[in-house]
């Protein structure tokens, strides 16, 4: 997940472990299969955060907060109200470049503090000490960053002509031109300084507080499953895992347990959703955004028309993709229709294998090395230097993410590794983010973050490399069918399901403009998009209407989800170029990742002959999924 500015920009929320710059949480599909035993998985790594701070009691944490508080006051005293006069004088561009150097260094330092707080918190969101530390850190960062709020606001009041002249005259300032150009794009939506300050200061008690309430509520929920006459209580990660168990009785039990607990808590989740939708609507109205998703498009530096074309292409492809595949899967299960708890079930009569950690590492590293030794070398640091946290633990954030922290440090990856094929793909996905973040770090704290739409490129490309490597090693038609089916399901979950999520959010935020929604109304909106996207071969039974409640993207990053579909379709086209290229692809690919946030998607894709504004672009990407389903149909008689 990729915000164009760092953690304390006026334009973007403070760091949240489920809303990350450049490394969003893995899409919530259902989850991997049920957990294997610790012995089967081998020794799972836990991350070492000491490259940031040695612990919650590290004296340098308070020292750094004090340091950056003083620096922010000094920065404001030196530059507030002075920028236009400075730029009007000879050498003004060099003066602004010096100010930007100081500003960027503070971004990096404050980013390190809040990154550490967020990562510690994500390790156990139910621990009161960690929660307090995280909350206190947010408040301190907000207080410090309030001193700096003037800088971007004042820069955007400089005339285009004056700023362009200074950039042309100062090579040092020209370095920051991509960041300045991005900042100018936000100018039409900028408010008066005091209002911006109020929005900024109240974020801690507003959206951020509701985000935290969601996380802590979800982490504290327990789900009671009735299996073989016995009751089992488990947290959400374990319950979601069972939705892809090979035993249908366990899948149904998990689905029933999830629905029952969600239903008991719909009042809370409905209130959180209503408040956050209204909070966003107030901000959008004040800033002058016309469409409910326009603020996300601006943050992603992508045109609304491009996203609309993607959504339209995916919706038109539902019958050829999800509807066709689930009809085929129902046939494999000997059913007329799949129950909703069967949607991500493993194929029948295909033995499931536990993949231990060392084997998973080898699989991904070999796939990366086959593409580029440099890519494998970078990802190897994550394994060797304690940058990965893999075990499932009490209170740990569910799902997976890669967080870039700051350019002066390095990224970290969080997984909940359970030894199944999808976990290996998740490892490949998050390491793709990690490689991207390492390469982009050279752009510095202001320009390393990548728009969400492009942030998913390296992660999905890493998955594709791993999938193609494994597929080439299959020896039987049954193995190939299982591999293809798993990939198709992941792609449907990444493209079709995420676009359905986006359409659900559009309906929810649009309806909320006319008044508060009951939980039942939200359930109805959810079911309308699910029925359309999944098609007639999936029966959405009682209880499924509540499943919107657990998806964190709706809470932490409204309208984030289309970035997954954008990235998947883009990678499908990109991988096709790779397969047909002779030389130079790897170099151009690394150039694209190394650019971070310094270039628009049109500039980054041009060297590959790709154009996201071309109406056929999305259809070509979707045709890759359709082609895999074609192959599955051809394997029917084998």
VENWOFEN-V477259 format. One record per backbone hydrogen bond with DSSP energy under -1.0 kcal/mol. CO is the residue of the C=O (numbers start at 1). NH is the residue of the N-H. E is the energy in kcal/mol with one decimal. If there is no record, write none. Layout:
BEGIN
CO;NH;E, CO;NH;E
END
This chain:
BEGIN
1;22;-3.1, 1;23;-1.2, 6;9;-1.6, 16;19;-2.8, 27;29;-1.2, 37;41;-1.5, 38;42;-1.4, 41;357;-3.1, 45;390;-3.1, 49;52;-2.2, 49;53;-1.9, 55;58;-2.0, 58;61;-1.8, 59;63;-1.8, 60;64;-2.4, 61;65;-2.3, 62;66;-2.4, 63;67;-2.5, 64;68;-2.8, 65;69;-1.8, 66;70;-2.2, 67;71;-2.5, 68;72;-2.2, 69;73;-1.8, 70;74;-2.4, 71;75;-2.6, 72;76;-2.4, 73;77;-2.4, 74;78;-1.9, 75;79;-2.2, 76;80;-2.1, 79;82;-2.5, 82;86;-2.6, 83;87;-2.5, 84;88;-1.4, 86;89;-1.0, 89;92;-1.8, 91;95;-1.8, 92;96;-2.2, 93;97;-2.2, 94;98;-2.1, 95;99;-2.0, 96;100;-2.6, 97;101;-2.0, 98;102;-1.9, 99;103;-2.7, 100;104;-2.8, 101;105;-1.9, 102;106;-2.0, 103;107;-2.2, 104;108;-2.4, 105;109;-2.3, 106;110;-3.0, 107;111;-2.4, 108;112;-2.0, 109;113;-1.6, 110;114;-2.4, 111;115;-2.2, 112;116;-2.1, 113;117;-2.1, 114;118;-2.4, 115;119;-2.6, 116;120;-2.6, 117;121;-2.1, 118;122;-2.3, 119;123;-1.1, 121;124;-1.2, 122;397;-2.9, 124;127;-1.3, 127;131;-2.6, 128;132;-2.5, 129;133;-2.3, 130;134;-2.7, 131;135;-2.6, 132;136;-3.2, 133;137;-2.3, 134;138;-2.3, 135;139;-2.0, 136;140;-2.4, 137;141;-2.8, 138;142;-2.5, 139;143;-2.3, 140;144;-2.4, 141;145;-3.1, 142;146;-1.6, 144;147;-1.2, 148;151;-1.6, 149;153;-1.2, 150;154;-3.3, 151;155;-2.2, 152;156;-1.8, 154;157;-1.2, 155;158;-1.3, 159;163;-2.3, 160;164;-2.6, 161;165;-2.1, 162;166;-1.9, 163;167;-2.3, 164;168;-2.2, 165;169;-1.6, 166;170;-1.2, 170;174;-2.3, 171;175;-1.1, 173;176;-1.5, 174;177;-1.7, 176;180;-2.5, 177;181;-3.0, 178;182;-2.0, 179;183;-2.4, 180;184;-2.0, 181;185;-1.1, 183;186;-1.3, 184;187;-1.1, 186;189;-1.5, 187;190;-1.6, 192;196;-2.3, 193;197;-2.4, 194;198;-2.2, 195;199;-2.7, 196;200;-2.4, 197;201;-2.8, 198;202;-2.4, 203;208;-1.8, 206;210;-1.9, 207;211;-2.4, 208;212;-2.2, 209;213;-2.2, 210;214;-2.1, 211;215;-2.3, 212;216;-2.6, 213;217;-2.3, 214;218;-2.8, 215;219;-2.6, 216;220;-1.3, 223;234;-2.0, 225;232;-2.7, 227;230;-1.9, 230;227;-2.8, 232;225;-3.5, 234;223;-3.0, 235;239;-2.0, 236;240;-3.0, 237;241;-1.8, 238;242;-1.3, 240;243;-1.4, 241;244;-1.7, 242;245;-1.8, 247;251;-1.9, 248;252;-2.8, 249;253;-2.1, 250;254;-2.6, 251;255;-2.5, 252;256;-2.8, 253;257;-2.4, 254;258;-2.8, 255;259;-2.5, 256;260;-2.4, 257;261;-2.2, 258;262;-2.7, 259;263;-2.5, 260;264;-1.7, 261;265;-1.1, 263;266;-1.1, 265;269;-2.2, 266;270;-3.1, 267;271;-2.1, 268;272;-2.5, 269;273;-2.2, 270;274;-2.5, 271;275;-2.8, 272;276;-2.4, 273;277;-2.2, 274;278;-2.4, 275;279;-2.9, 276;280;-2.4, 277;281;-2.1, 278;282;-2.5, 279;283;-1.9, 280;284;-2.9, 281;285;-2.5, 282;286;-2.3, 283;287;-2.3, 284;288;-1.6, 284;289;-2.1, 291;294;-1.4, 293;297;-2.1, 294;298;-2.4, 295;299;-2.1, 296;300;-2.2, 297;302;-2.2, 303;307;-1.7, 304;308;-2.8, 305;309;-2.0, 306;310;-1.9, 307;311;-2.8, 308;312;-2.6, 309;313;-2.3, 310;314;-2.4, 311;315;-2.6, 312;316;-2.3, 313;317;-1.2, 315;318;-1.1, 317;321;-1.7, 318;323;-2.2, 321;325;-2.7, 322;326;-2.6, 323;327;-1.4, 324;328;-1.8, 325;329;-2.6, 326;330;-2.3, 327;331;-1.6, 328;332;-1.8, 329;333;-1.7, 330;335;-2.9, 331;334;-1.4, 338;539;-3.6, 339;342;-2.4, 342;345;-1.9, 347;350;-1.2, 356;360;-2.5, 357;361;-2.6, 358;362;-2.1, 359;363;-2.7, 360;364;-2.3, 361;365;-2.7, 362;366;-2.5, 363;367;-1.8, 364;368;-2.6, 365;369;-2.7, 366;370;-2.1, 368;372;-3.0, 372;376;-1.7, 373;377;-2.4, 374;378;-2.3, 375;379;-2.1, 376;380;-1.9, 380;384;-2.4, 381;385;-2.4, 382;387;-1.6, 386;48;-3.0, 387;413;-2.9, 389;415;-3.0, 390;417;-3.0, 393;396;-1.8, 395;125;-2.9, 400;26;-3.0, 401;414;-3.0, 403;412;-2.3, 406;409;-2.1, 412;403;-3.1, 413;389;-2.4, 414;401;-2.0, 419;355;-3.3, 420;423;-1.2, 420;424;-1.5, 421;425;-1.9, 422;426;-2.2, 423;427;-2.3, 424;428;-2.3, 425;429;-2.4, 426;430;-2.8, 427;431;-2.4, 428;432;-1.6, 429;433;-1.7, 430;434;-2.4, 431;435;-2.9, 432;436;-2.2, 433;437;-2.8, 434;438;-2.4, 435;439;-2.5, 436;440;-2.4, 437;441;-1.0, 440;443;-2.3, 441;444;-2.1, 444;448;-2.3, 447;597;-3.1, 451;454;-1.2, 451;455;-2.2, 452;456;-1.2, 454;457;-1.3, 456;460;-2.3, 457;461;-2.4, 458;462;-2.0, 459;463;-1.7, 460;464;-2.3, 461;465;-2.4, 462;466;-1.9, 463;467;-2.9, 464;468;-2.7, 465;469;-1.9, 466;470;-2.3, 467;471;-2.9, 468;472;-1.8, 470;473;-1.1, 471;474;-1.4, 476;480;-2.4, 477;481;-2.6, 478;482;-2.2, 479;483;-2.4, 480;484;-3.0, 481;485;-2.9, 482;486;-2.3, 483;487;-2.2, 484;488;-2.8, 485;489;-2.6, 486;490;-2.1, 487;491;-2.6, 488;492;-2.8, 489;493;-2.4, 490;494;-1.8, 491;495;-2.5, 492;497;-2.8, 495;499;-2.1, 496;500;-2.2, 497;501;-2.3, 498;502;-2.3, 499;503;-2.4, 500;504;-2.3, 501;505;-2.5, 502;506;-2.3, 503;507;-2.2, 504;508;-2.7, 505;509;-3.0, 506;510;-2.2, 507;511;-2.6, 508;512;-2.3, 511;514;-1.7, 512;515;-1.6, 518;522;-2.0, 519;523;-2.2, 520;524;-1.9, 521;525;-2.1, 522;526;-2.3, 523;527;-2.4, 524;528;-1.9, 525;529;-1.4, 526;530;-1.9, 527;531;-2.5, 528;532;-1.3, 529;533;-2.1, 530;534;-2.7, 531;535;-1.6, 535;538;-1.3, 537;338;-3.3, 539;340;-1.3, 539;541;-1.2, 541;544;-1.8, 543;546;-1.8, 544;547;-1.8, 546;549;-2.1, 548;551;-1.1, 552;556;-2.9, 553;557;-1.8, 557;560;-2.3, 560;563;-2.4, 561;564;-1.4, 562;566;-2.7, 563;567;-2.8, 564;568;-2.6, 565;569;-2.5, 566;570;-2.3, 567;571;-2.5, 568;572;-2.2, 569;573;-1.8, 570;574;-2.6, 571;575;-3.5, 572;576;-1.4, 573;577;-1.7, 574;578;-2.2, 575;579;-2.6, 576;580;-1.4, 584;588;-2.1, 585;589;-2.8, 586;590;-2.5, 587;591;-2.0, 588;592;-2.0, 589;593;-2.0, 590;594;-2.5, 591;595;-1.0, 593;596;-1.4, 595;598;-2.2, 600;604;-1.9, 601;605;-2.0, 602;606;-1.3, 605;608;-1.5, 605;610;-1.9, 606;609;-2.1, 611;614;-1.6, 614;617;-2.0, 616;620;-2.2, 617;621;-1.6, 618;622;-2.4, 619;623;-1.8, 622;626;-2.1, 623;627;-2.3, 624;628;-1.6, 625;629;-1.9, 626;630;-2.2, 627;631;-1.9, 628;632;-1.9, 629;633;-2.3, 630;634;-2.0, 631;635;-1.5, 633;636;-1.1, 635;638;-1.9
END
